[in-house]
Amino acid sequence: MKKKGDSEQAALRALPSVDQLLQTQETVGLVRHHGRPETIRALREAIEGLRARVRRGERPTDPEYDPGTLAATAATMLEADCLPSLRQVINGTGIILHTGLGRAVMPPTARDALGSRAGYCNVQMDLANGSRMHREQCISDLVRDLTGAEEALVVNNNAGATLLLLKALSEGREVIVSRGEQVEIGGSFRLPDIMSESGAIMKEVGTTNKTHARDYEQAIGPNTALLLKVHKSNYNIVGFTKEVGIGEIASIGARHGIPAVDDLGCGALVDLEQFGLDHEVTIRESIKAGAAAVLSSADKLIGGPQGGLIVGRKELLDRIRSHPMYRVLRVCKLTLAGLEATLRLFKAPDLLAERHPVYRMISRQPGELEEQANTLAARLREVRPGWEIRVVGARARLGGGSLPWADMPSFAVSIVSASEPAEQLATAFRLAPVPVITRVKDDVVLIDMRTVMPDELDDMVEAAGAGKTEVR
């Protein structure tokens, strides 16, 4: 009679070696596609998986020992390893500028520009004479047309733009700023900390809720380098309040020969009232009001790649460009290519809702969203008859630290399962072939239509059908 240990040893001896598997036709293609070291690693893991099962007392079937089966297992592992960590997802949250999802959806023309400029491009060469030029030259004319500013710089993000400007223009000197504008964004960017890192001396004026023009005037001294206004991008102060506009601050600065800087944060290039939102000071308005420099994100209301845009007087921007930290924070050719293509769309502001995804989402009408929600709900009921699926009213948001008080009417598809909690369903949607990011509220999964485009419905239905949970 065979002992248990004997059958285990026989099962282990029956395992093919890596060398044996490498001789099979199935692994030849794996080596050609993935390389020999990666293929060997995957084959070893496949063999080790069988070995572990045997040692747990299991007895794999004969087909599982087949070299073709083990090669197929290795191929699955290799394909999984090749999946990118950064994946395209469907945004069903209703938050247009979703920080966790990369904020703005870049326009198609910007995405095309990224691909076409990935090779050699004249990022710092004037093609007319072959001379070296500033890398922002590709957007300089556009910025002048769109904002009225004399010059532009682009760095990695708006926090970097703030740090660079303060470092270059005010290190060791005072910068006057209202107490009501000492922002903290994202839990890590705090204006007092950035001010300290830059070497500037922050001089606070006014109170949390009220700052007057006289507060700036009285604070100016021989060591004052800048007057700084900071946009309250992610909060709002209401009630008994007073703040000083950039025009009045710039006038005060002009009387004393001190530049006024406006950190707008979200960086509107067009009047948002035409899209049904409250008015937001545009970069052009700030420049026209007298700001010597304006800072903004390139990836919020502009809707381009992540970046920090500094525009303003040429003399000031030349000083900033010559600072060593500029080279540390400057952006690559792909960011510039994407930003250039995005900025060009703002030359036709009346066509933004057709050509720019951010403004398309903002402009969508409730009737269109309700119709899309009903279409999706009907299709989801077909693939998941066990789910309770309804169309409900919702409120979408701009997000991304822009206009925190602004929301927009929307419609959402709500999903409830009697057998699976909402968080588990949301996880299943995220793990679908095309991940769908939903919102969960009161144990209900919500998919907001404002951030879902009509051509994404097929993938959403597939995501529901391929879910990891089995709903009865």
HELIX and SHEET records of a PDB file:
HELIX    1   1 LYS A    4  ARG A   13  1                                  10    
HELIX    2   2 VAL A   18  LEU A   22  1                                   5    
HELIX    3   3 GLN A   25  HIS A   34  1                                  10    
HELIX    4   4 ARG A   36  ARG A   55  1                                  20    
HELIX    5   5 ASP A   62  TYR A   65  1                                   4    
HELIX    6   6 PRO A   67  CYS A   82  1                                  16    
HELIX    7   7 THR A   99  LEU A  101  5                                   3    
HELIX    8   8 PRO A  108  SER A  116  1                                   9    
HELIX    9   9 GLN A  137  THR A  147  1                                  11    
HELIX   10  10 ASN A  158  SER A  170  1                                  13    
HELIX   11  11 ARG A  179  GLU A  181  5                                   3    
HELIX   12  12 LEU A  191  SER A  198  1                                   8    
HELIX   13  13 ALA A  213  ALA A  219  1                                   7    
HELIX   14  14 ILE A  246  HIS A  256  1                                  11    
HELIX   15  15 LEU A  272  PHE A  275  5                                   4    
HELIX   16  16 ILE A  283  ALA A  289  1                                   7    
HELIX   17  17 LYS A  314  ARG A  321  1                                   8    
HELIX   18  18 PRO A  324  LEU A  329  1                                   6    
HELIX   19  19 LYS A  333  LEU A  345  1                                  13    
HELIX   20  20 PRO A  349  LEU A  351  5                                   3    
HELIX   21  21 LEU A  352  ARG A  355  1                                   4    
HELIX   22  22 PRO A  357  SER A  363  1                                   7    
HELIX   23  23 PRO A  366  VAL A  383  1                                  18    
HELIX   24  24 ALA A  422  ARG A  430  1                                   9    
HELIX   25  25 MET A  449  THR A  451  5                                   3    
HELIX   26  26 PRO A  454  GLU A  456  5                                   3    
HELIX   27  27 LEU A  457  GLY A  465  1                                   9    
SHEET    1   A 2 ILE A  90  ASN A  91  0                                        
SHEET    2   A 2 VAL A 436  ILE A 437  1                                        
SHEET    1   B 7 GLU A 151  VAL A 155  0                                        
SHEET    2   B 7 GLY A 308  GLY A 312 -1                                        
SHEET    3   B 7 ALA A 293  SER A 297 -1                                        
SHEET    4   B 7 ALA A 260  GLY A 265  1                                        
SHEET    5   B 7 THR A 224  VAL A 230  1                                        
SHEET    6   B 7 GLU A 174  SER A 178  1                                        
SHEET    7   B 7 ILE A 201  VAL A 205  1                                        
SHEET    1   C 2 GLU A 184  ILE A 185  0                                        
SHEET    2   C 2 PHE A 189  ARG A 190 -1                                        
SHEET    1   D 4 GLU A 388  ARG A 397  0                                        
SHEET    2   D 4 ASP A 407  VAL A 416 -1                                        
SHEET    3   D 4 VAL A 444  ASP A 448 -1                                        
SHEET    4   D 4 ARG A 439  LYS A 441 -1                                        
END                                                                             
